[in-house]
Amino acid sequence: MKKISFIDSIRSPIITEKATILSEQNKTVFKVHSSADKKNIKKSIEKLFKVNVVKINIINQKSKLKMRQGKKSFKSGYKKAIITLKKGQSIDLTTGI
């Protein structure tokens, strides 16, 4: 298995209604690399955003079958991580890295 760098392990933030509700509980949701693990994600979040990570939950979103104009296609799956930060800290997703 290839070793991934800490910048490559975080793909993009997920900004949805559910993720916005989680941000009130000091949590942030990111799409991550499929081979990233909790230790790798924690290290990269702490280096990039200079915050303290308390807990990480990882969810594998499965690919889904879609019908488009009578043809079958697949919506690709991905891995996402819900990051819980130390109380009083937050990540501002509107600014760049």
Sine and cosine of phi, psi and omega as CSV:
sin_phi,cos_phi,sin_psi,cos_psi,sin_omega,cos_omega
0.00,0.00,0.69,-0.72,-0.02,-1.00
-0.96,0.29,0.60,-0.80,0.09,-1.00
-0.99,0.10,0.78,-0.63,-0.02,-1.00
-0.97,-0.24,0.55,-0.84,0.01,-1.00
-0.98,0.21,0.25,-0.97,-0.09,-1.00
-0.93,0.36,-0.43,0.90,0.03,-1.00
-0.97,0.25,-0.57,0.82,-0.02,-1.00
-0.96,0.26,-0.35,0.94,-0.07,-1.00
-0.94,0.33,-0.47,0.88,0.03,-1.00
-0.99,-0.12,0.87,-0.49,-0.02,-1.00
-1.00,0.05,-0.87,0.49,-0.04,-1.00
-0.30,-0.96,0.39,-0.92,0.11,-0.99
-0.97,0.22,0.49,-0.87,0.07,-1.00
-0.97,-0.25,0.89,-0.46,-0.03,-1.00
-0.90,-0.43,0.99,-0.13,0.04,-1.00
-0.77,-0.64,0.03,-1.00,0.02,-1.00
-0.90,0.44,-0.67,0.74,0.01,-1.00
-0.91,0.41,-0.64,0.77,0.02,-1.00
-0.92,0.39,-0.55,0.83,0.04,-1.00
-0.93,0.37,-0.62,0.78,0.06,-1.00
-0.91,0.41,-0.62,0.78,0.04,-1.00
-0.92,0.40,-0.48,0.88,-0.01,-1.00
-0.91,0.41,-0.40,0.92,0.08,-1.00
-0.94,0.33,-0.37,0.93,0.02,-1.00
-0.99,-0.13,0.33,0.94,0.02,-1.00
0.92,0.38,0.59,0.81,0.01,-1.00
-0.84,-0.54,0.52,-0.85,0.03,-1.00
-0.73,-0.68,0.58,-0.81,-0.06,-1.00
-0.92,-0.40,0.74,-0.67,0.02,-1.00
-0.77,-0.64,0.54,-0.84,0.21,-0.98
-1.00,0.06,0.76,-0.65,-0.09,-1.00
-0.84,-0.55,0.21,-0.98,0.02,-1.00
-0.90,0.43,0.57,-0.82,-0.10,-1.00
-0.91,0.40,-0.39,0.92,0.01,-1.00
-0.97,-0.22,0.14,0.99,0.01,-1.00
-0.97,0.23,0.61,-0.80,0.07,-1.00
-0.92,-0.39,0.04,-1.00,-0.10,-0.99
-0.89,0.46,-0.65,0.76,-0.01,-1.00
-0.90,0.44,-0.69,0.73,0.00,-1.00
-0.90,0.43,-0.68,0.74,-0.01,-1.00
-0.92,0.40,-0.69,0.72,0.00,-1.00
-0.87,0.50,-0.72,0.70,-0.01,-1.00
-0.88,0.47,-0.67,0.74,-0.04,-1.00
-0.94,0.33,-0.62,0.78,0.04,-1.00
-0.91,0.43,-0.69,0.72,-0.02,-1.00
-0.92,0.40,-0.57,0.82,0.03,-1.00
-0.96,0.27,-0.70,0.71,-0.08,-1.00
-0.95,0.33,-0.70,0.71,-0.13,-0.99
-0.96,-0.28,-0.09,1.00,0.03,-1.00
0.82,0.58,0.80,0.61,0.06,-1.00
-0.78,-0.62,0.22,-0.98,0.05,-1.00
-0.98,-0.21,0.83,-0.55,0.00,-1.00
-1.00,-0.04,0.78,-0.62,0.02,-1.00
-1.00,-0.05,-0.70,0.72,-0.11,-0.99
-0.49,-0.87,0.50,-0.87,0.05,-1.00
-0.74,-0.68,0.78,-0.63,0.14,-0.99
-0.92,-0.39,0.73,-0.69,-0.03,-1.00
-0.91,-0.41,0.71,-0.71,0.02,-1.00
-0.80,-0.60,0.77,-0.63,0.11,-0.99
-1.00,-0.06,0.93,-0.36,0.03,-1.00
-0.99,0.11,0.89,-0.46,-0.05,-1.00
-0.96,0.28,0.41,-0.91,0.07,-1.00
-0.96,0.29,0.48,-0.88,-0.07,-1.00
-0.85,-0.52,0.57,-0.82,0.06,-1.00
-0.99,0.10,0.79,-0.62,0.02,-1.00
-0.83,-0.55,0.55,-0.83,0.10,-1.00
-0.97,-0.26,0.84,-0.54,0.00,-1.00
-0.77,-0.64,0.93,-0.38,-0.01,-1.00
0.82,0.57,0.66,0.76,0.04,-1.00
0.99,0.17,0.03,1.00,0.00,-1.00
-0.93,-0.37,0.60,-0.80,0.03,-1.00
-0.99,0.15,0.69,-0.73,0.11,-0.99
-0.58,-0.81,0.30,-0.95,-0.02,-1.00
-0.91,-0.41,0.72,-0.70,0.17,-0.99
-1.00,0.04,0.85,-0.52,-0.15,-0.99
-0.91,0.41,0.54,-0.84,0.05,-1.00
-1.00,0.06,0.19,-0.98,0.00,-1.00
-0.41,-0.91,0.14,-0.99,0.02,-1.00
-0.93,-0.37,0.73,-0.68,0.04,-1.00
-0.80,-0.60,0.45,-0.89,-0.03,-1.00
-0.81,-0.58,0.74,-0.67,0.10,-1.00
-0.98,-0.21,0.91,-0.42,-0.09,-1.00
-0.98,-0.18,0.81,-0.58,0.11,-0.99
-0.98,-0.17,0.81,-0.58,-0.05,-1.00
-0.99,-0.17,0.30,-0.95,0.05,-1.00
-0.89,0.46,0.56,-0.83,-0.05,-1.00
-0.84,0.54,0.75,-0.67,0.00,-1.00
1.00,-0.09,-0.17,0.98,0.02,-1.00
-0.97,-0.26,0.45,-0.90,0.04,-1.00
-0.47,-0.88,0.30,-0.96,0.06,-1.00
-0.92,-0.40,0.83,-0.56,0.02,-1.00
-1.00,0.02,0.96,-0.29,-0.06,-1.00
-0.99,0.15,-0.18,0.98,-0.02,-1.00
-0.98,0.22,-0.41,0.91,0.05,-1.00
-1.00,-0.07,0.39,-0.92,0.02,-1.00
-0.98,0.21,0.05,-1.00,0.02,-1.00
-0.99,0.13,0.00,0.00,0.00,0.00
